[in-house]
Amino acid sequence: MSEQAVPSAEKGTSLWKDAWHRLRRNRLAMAGLVLVVLIFLACFVLRWILPHDPNDTALANKFATPGAMSLPDADGKKHVHLLGTDQLGRDLLTRILDGGQISLFIATAATLLTVSIGIVYGAISGYVGGRVDNVMMRIVDGLLAMPFLIVVILFRELISGPIDETGQFLINEWNWSRDFVIRFSNIIPLLLAIAAFGWLTMARIVRTQTVSLVKSEFVEAARSLGLGHARILFRHILPNMLGPVIIYATLTIPSFILYEATLSFIGLGVEPPNSSWGILIKEGANYLETKTAMLLYPALIFSSTLFAFNFLGDGLRDALDPKAAKD
């Protein structure tokens, strides 16, 4: 009698591994991921390799066509402007990458702040429940009823004064770099204004997820073991809602990039001499007939970034959807 072969145990897998396999099969999502990585590398790595200063007016009041040589600098060297120059002779490629640093930093930092505030607020509301939950959600509903951009503009103007005073204090008393403080003072009010009112949707998402998980078996088991409420909430409930949080965060970044560009375009965002994609598009629109490249190149990278984040967010939503795991 021959011995029957003992079947080998099937190797287990994890939710995140399955999600990664599903994400890799989504070509648009992977293309978006690659493009996002390339844009970040270009803005935060390639920008410092380029020889041009974004505020250097080497060809003042003249346009250099893409690939044209600039006038000799102090050392007698000439530099190639790959995308040409703007109306003040500043290298356009360097300005686009420098503006991308500010736009991406504001959007990413604001997303981290909104996600953090929304997670804590929504989790507490959903976990406590009852009258506390009712009051906290009515506050969120009231804030959501306000026009977002108008509220952000008013809040930005309200906090700009104290931040400017703080910057002047840092320059006078702590000898901080004036250029760094000016850049800091221009960015922080816009960042805080967007983050202060951008967490509301995140709070509602987390609250809904918390309500659905608070009566789960693993939560009841944690309570039977005598674990405290804070540990149950932050160690057991919150890790089980990372999927929706990651999806929302990925889709929030392009929204905040668009908000920053809109505010900068109307003159209420980042202030000169700093640049952002919104400022570059505004400047390009003023020279559309005489210098199309000034509008074309910033608009292309701006649109590509928005598309890339949206494709990536849609792919993550499909990959992390629990229903897709059953297919």
PyMOL commands that set and color helices and strands:
alter all, ss='L'
color gray80, all
select helices_A, chain A and resi 15-24+27-49+92-128+130-144+148-174+178-198+200-213+217-224+229-265+277-286+293-320+322-326
alter helices_A, ss='H'
color red, helices_A
select strands_A, chain A and resi 68-69+80-81
alter strands_A, ss='S'
color yellow, strands_A
deselect
rebuild
show_as cartoon
